[in-house]
Amino acid sequence: MRKLHKKYSRPKKLWVVDRIREEHRLKHKYGLKNMREIWIARAFLRKVRANARKLLALPPDLRKKGEKEVLGKLERYNILPGDATIDDVLSLSVEDVLKRRLQTLVYEKGLAKTIKQARQLIVHGFIAVKGRRVTSPGMLVRKEEENEISYYRPIDLEPKREETQPAEEGQQEAPQEGGENA
């Protein structure tokens, strides 16, 4: 049986006003459910940056292979362009990671009208990547999968409106007070 572990760590000081304001701004902009989703993106970024700092400490001949791996991963997720250097990894922000989430890409592609609706469509199983249903809005989408995002099954996003017939004169019913059988 697989043992699950947390993909994030909480901030050491939870009640820092500037951090809380910034997290609320990101939460609203990217339609996140809670702060934990921001912390997951931060943990991903922290891990990548730590690898980059370790590589910078190595001699240039040993650094090449590690650089290729780190930059290759970020290029596959389209977080960094192909001609990026290891110094560019250190300048990444949390928003760069949040832009690659499935929820954000569904909204940007126009499959949903709002960022919140994008999350709802994913969770309810209406979105597919490469023809396979995906129900995780926080999934990081690879560059080659980006064009493969589509609806899993047809959905009508327009609200259904009842067509009203123009009433003929004299046949309008007045609303009754006290219920149907008054």
Secondary structure, DSSP 8 states (H G I E B T S, - for coil): ------S----SSTT-HHHHHHHHHHHHHHT-SSHHHHHHHHHHHHHHHHHHHHHHHS-HHHHHHHHHHHHHHHHHTTSS-TT--HHHHHT--HHHHHTTBHHHHHHHHTSSSSHHHHHHHHHTT-EEETTEE---TT-B--TTTGGGEEESS----S----------TT------TTSTT-
